[in-house]
Amino acid sequence: MPEITIAEAINAAIAMEEEVRGIFLSFAGRFHGAPGAAQFFRSLAQDETGHARLWKEIRNGLPPAKLGEPASRLLVSSLEGARNALERNPPARVSTLGEACELTSSIENAELLAVFRVLAIELVPEPRRREFLDLQIQGHLNRVEQFANGLGRCGRMATFPPGQ
Protein backbone atom coordinates (compact mmCIF):
# COMPACT_ATOMS: atom_id res chain seq x y z
CA MET A 1 0.00 0.00 0.00
CA PRO A 2 1.50 3.36 -0.92
CA GLU A 3 1.75 6.16 1.61
CA ILE A 4 -1.72 7.15 2.74
CA THR A 5 -3.12 9.76 5.08
CA ILE A 6 -4.73 9.09 8.43
CA ALA A 7 -8.11 9.99 6.89
CA GLU A 8 -7.57 7.43 4.12
CA ALA A 9 -6.54 4.81 6.68
CA ILE A 10 -9.66 5.42 8.76
CA ASN A 11 -11.81 5.27 5.63
CA ALA A 12 -10.17 1.96 4.64
CA ALA A 13 -10.83 0.57 8.12
CA ILE A 14 -14.47 1.70 7.95
CA ALA A 15 -14.84 0.03 4.55
CA MET A 16 -13.43 -3.21 5.95
CA GLU A 17 -15.80 -3.08 8.94
CA GLU A 18 -18.68 -2.71 6.48
CA GLU A 19 -17.35 -5.54 4.30
CA VAL A 20 -17.07 -7.84 7.30
CA ARG A 21 -20.59 -6.83 8.33
CA GLY A 22 -21.79 -8.05 4.93
CA ILE A 23 -19.94 -11.34 5.37
CA PHE A 24 -21.59 -11.93 8.74
CA LEU A 25 -25.04 -11.11 7.38
CA SER A 26 -24.48 -13.55 4.52
CA PHE A 27 -23.49 -16.24 7.04
CA ALA A 28 -26.64 -15.47 9.07
CA GLY A 29 -28.70 -16.15 5.97
CA ARG A 30 -26.76 -19.22 4.87
CA PHE A 31 -26.80 -20.94 8.27
CA HIS A 32 -30.25 -19.88 9.47
CA GLY A 33 -31.20 -23.50 10.20
CA ALA A 34 -28.38 -24.14 12.67
CA PRO A 35 -29.43 -23.42 16.26
CA GLY A 36 -28.15 -20.00 17.30
CA ALA A 37 -26.06 -19.41 14.18
CA ALA A 38 -28.17 -16.73 12.51
CA GLN A 39 -28.53 -14.80 15.76
CA PHE A 40 -24.78 -15.06 16.41
CA PHE A 41 -23.80 -13.79 12.97
CA ARG A 42 -26.41 -11.02 13.05
CA SER A 43 -25.05 -9.85 16.42
CA LEU A 44 -21.52 -9.77 14.99
CA ALA A 45 -22.81 -7.78 12.02
CA GLN A 46 -24.35 -5.31 14.48
CA ASP A 47 -20.97 -5.02 16.22
CA GLU A 48 -19.31 -4.22 12.90
CA THR A 49 -21.86 -1.46 12.32
CA GLY A 50 -20.95 -0.07 15.73
CA HIS A 51 -17.23 -0.27 14.96
CA ALA A 52 -17.71 1.65 11.71
CA ARG A 53 -19.77 4.26 13.57
CA LEU A 54 -17.01 4.65 16.19
CA TRP A 55 -14.36 5.24 13.54
CA LYS A 56 -16.56 7.77 11.80
CA GLU A 57 -16.98 9.63 15.11
CA ILE A 58 -13.24 9.54 15.74
CA ARG A 59 -12.50 10.70 12.18
CA ASN A 60 -15.01 13.52 12.51
CA GLY A 61 -13.45 14.58 15.82
CA LEU A 62 -9.90 14.87 14.48
CA PRO A 63 -8.63 18.20 13.19
CA PRO A 64 -8.11 18.41 9.41
CA ALA A 65 -4.36 18.79 9.88
CA LYS A 66 -4.21 15.46 11.76
CA LEU A 67 -6.35 13.73 9.11
CA GLY A 68 -3.94 14.92 6.43
CA GLU A 69 -0.87 13.48 8.17
CA PRO A 70 0.68 10.30 6.79
CA ALA A 71 -0.53 7.11 8.46
CA SER A 72 2.09 5.22 10.46
CA ARG A 73 3.85 2.23 8.94
CA LEU A 74 2.26 0.04 11.62
CA LEU A 75 -1.22 1.19 10.63
CA VAL A 76 -0.52 0.76 6.92
CA SER A 77 0.86 -2.75 7.44
CA SER A 78 -2.16 -3.65 9.62
CA LEU A 79 -4.50 -2.48 6.87
CA GLU A 80 -2.55 -4.47 4.28
CA GLY A 81 -2.70 -7.57 6.47
CA ALA A 82 -6.44 -7.21 6.95
CA ARG A 83 -7.04 -6.72 3.24
CA ASN A 84 -4.87 -9.75 2.42
CA ALA A 85 -6.74 -11.88 4.97
CA LEU A 86 -10.08 -10.98 3.42
CA GLU A 87 -8.79 -11.70 -0.09
CA ARG A 88 -7.16 -15.02 0.92
CA ASN A 89 -10.29 -16.27 2.62
CA PRO A 90 -13.29 -15.27 0.54
CA PRO A 91 -16.57 -16.17 2.22
CA ALA A 92 -17.74 -17.84 -1.00
CA ARG A 93 -15.36 -20.72 -0.18
CA VAL A 94 -17.21 -21.41 3.06
CA SER A 95 -19.46 -24.46 2.84
CA THR A 96 -20.05 -25.44 6.48
CA LEU A 97 -20.83 -23.64 9.69
CA GLY A 98 -17.50 -24.81 11.09
CA GLU A 99 -15.70 -23.14 8.18
CA ALA A 100 -17.74 -19.98 8.72
CA CYS A 101 -16.63 -19.93 12.35
CA GLU A 102 -13.01 -20.51 11.38
CA LEU A 103 -13.13 -17.62 8.93
CA THR A 104 -14.89 -15.42 11.49
CA SER A 105 -12.25 -16.22 14.08
CA SER A 106 -9.45 -15.58 11.61
CA ILE A 107 -10.88 -12.22 10.56
CA GLU A 108 -11.62 -11.05 14.07
CA ASN A 109 -8.55 -12.36 15.89
CA ALA A 110 -5.89 -11.37 13.44
CA GLU A 111 -5.61 -8.47 11.09
CA LEU A 112 -8.89 -6.61 11.58
CA LEU A 113 -8.44 -6.35 15.32
CA ALA A 114 -4.86 -5.30 14.76
CA VAL A 115 -6.19 -2.42 12.67
CA PHE A 116 -8.77 -1.62 15.34
CA ARG A 117 -6.16 -1.61 18.13
CA VAL A 118 -3.61 0.40 16.12
CA LEU A 119 -6.22 3.01 15.26
CA ALA A 120 -7.27 3.24 18.91
CA ILE A 121 -3.72 3.55 20.19
CA GLU A 122 -2.62 6.08 17.61
CA LEU A 123 -5.73 8.22 17.25
CA VAL A 124 -7.66 8.15 20.51
CA PRO A 125 -5.87 10.38 22.99
CA GLU A 126 -8.21 9.83 25.94
CA PRO A 127 -7.18 6.78 28.02
CA ARG A 128 -10.79 6.10 29.08
CA ARG A 129 -11.97 5.96 25.46
CA ARG A 130 -9.06 3.67 24.51
CA GLU A 131 -9.97 1.43 27.44
CA PHE A 132 -13.61 1.41 26.29
CA LEU A 133 -12.53 0.43 22.76
CA ASP A 134 -10.33 -2.34 24.13
CA LEU A 135 -13.24 -3.69 26.18
CA GLN A 136 -15.36 -3.68 23.02
CA ILE A 137 -12.69 -5.69 21.22
CA GLN A 138 -12.38 -8.21 24.06
CA GLY A 139 -16.13 -8.69 24.32
CA HIS A 140 -16.37 -9.23 20.59
CA LEU A 141 -13.54 -11.79 20.62
CA ASN A 142 -14.98 -13.60 23.62
CA ARG A 143 -18.33 -14.09 21.85
CA VAL A 144 -16.60 -15.47 18.74
CA GLU A 145 -14.56 -17.86 20.87
CA GLN A 146 -17.56 -19.02 22.92
CA PHE A 147 -19.59 -19.77 19.80
CA ALA A 148 -16.67 -21.61 18.16
CA ASN A 149 -16.13 -23.63 21.35
CA GLY A 150 -19.81 -24.56 21.34
CA LEU A 151 -19.43 -25.85 17.80
CA GLY A 152 -16.43 -27.93 18.80
CA ARG A 153 -18.54 -29.68 21.44
CA CYS A 154 -21.24 -30.46 18.91
CA GLY A 155 -19.65 -32.12 15.88
CA ARG A 156 -22.91 -32.18 13.90
CA MET A 157 -23.09 -28.40 13.90
CA ALA A 158 -19.49 -28.04 12.75
CA THR A 159 -20.40 -29.65 9.46
CA PHE A 160 -23.88 -28.15 9.19
CA PRO A 161 -24.37 -27.24 5.50
CA PRO A 162 -25.77 -23.83 4.52
CA GLY A 163 -29.52 -23.40 4.38
CA GLN A 164 -30.41 -26.55 6.30
N, C-alpha and C positions, 0 to 999 in steps of 0.2 A: 504494500500500500504506500503510495507516495506521501509526502508530508501533507498533513491535513490540519485544519484548525480545530480548536476545542468545540466550536459549534458543529462542525462537520462530524466530529467524533460522537458527540451527543446525538446528533440526528441519525447516525449509523446505528448506534445502540438502540434508539427508539424503534427504528425500522426492524431490527432483529427481534426486539421484544414483541412487536406486532406480528412478525413472521412466525415466531414460536407460538404465539397465541393461536394463530391459524392452524398450526400443526396440532395443538392440543384439542381444538374444536373438531378437527377432522377425526382424531382418535376417539373423541366422545361419540361421534356419529357412527364410526366403524365398529366400536366395541360396546354398543348400547345394550346388548344382551347379556354381557358379563356383569354379575352382581357388583355394584359400586363403581364400575369402570367409567361410565359416562359422567357420573357426578364428580369423580376424582379429576378427570381431564377437564371438565367444565370449570372446576374450582381453580385448577392451574391456569387455565385461560384467563380467568378473572384476575388472578395474581399478575399475569403478564400485562393486562390492561392497566393495573395499578402501577406497575413498574414504569411503563411508558409515561403515565401521567406524572409520576414523580420526576422523571428526567425532564419532562417538559417544564415543570415548575422550576426545577433547578436551572435549566437553560434560561428561562424567562427572568430569573432572579440575578443572573450574572451580568455584569456590565459589558457593553459592547466591546470594550478593549480586551477584556478577558476572553470573550468568545472568539475574538480574532487571533489570539495567540496560537502558536503551533501546539498540537497535542503532544504529550510526552511519548517517548519511544515505547514505554511500558503499555500505555493505553493503545497505541497503534498496533503493537504486537498482540495485545489481548483481542482487539477487534479482528485482526487477521485470523487468529486462532479460532474465534467463534465462527467467523464466516466459513473457514475451512471445515470445521466440524459439521456445520449445517450442509455443506456441499458434499462431504464424504458420506453422510448418513441421511440420504433423502427419505422422508417419511413414506414415499411410494414403495420403498423396499420392505416396509413392515407388513408382515402377514399374520402375526399372532399378537395377542395381548402381552405376552412375555417380551417380544421384540419391541413393542411400543414402550414398555416400561424401561427396557434397556436403553433405548434411544432417549427417552425422557431423562433418565438418570445421567446419561452422558452429556446431554445438552446442559442440564441444570448444574451438575457438579463441576464441570470443567470450564470451558471457555466463557460461556455466557455469564457465569457468576464471577469469573475473573474480571470481565469487563465491568460488571456491576460494582464490584469491590474497588477496582481501580478508579472508576468515576467517583465513587463516594469519598475515597481517600483524597483524591486530588482536587475535587471541586466543591466539597461540602465542608466549609470551614468550622461549622458549629459541632463540637464533640457530641452533643446530645442528638443531633440529627443523624450524624454518622452512626452512633450507637443504635438509633431507631432503624436505620437502613440495614445494619448488620443483623439485628433481630428479625427483620423481615426475611432476609436471606436464609437465616438458620431455620426459621419456621417453615419456609418453602421447602428447603432441603429435607427437613425431618418428615414432612408429609410424603414426599417422593419416596424416601427410604422406607417408611412404614407401609406404604402401599406395595412397593416391590417386595418387601419381606413377607407380606400377606400372600402374594402370588407364589413365592417360594414354598410356602407351607401348603399350598393347594395346587398340585401339579396340573390338574385339569384346566385351571384358569390360565396357567402359563402358556398353554397351547391353544387357548380359545381362539377360533378363527373369527375374522371380522363379520359383523352383521348376524351373529347367531345367538 
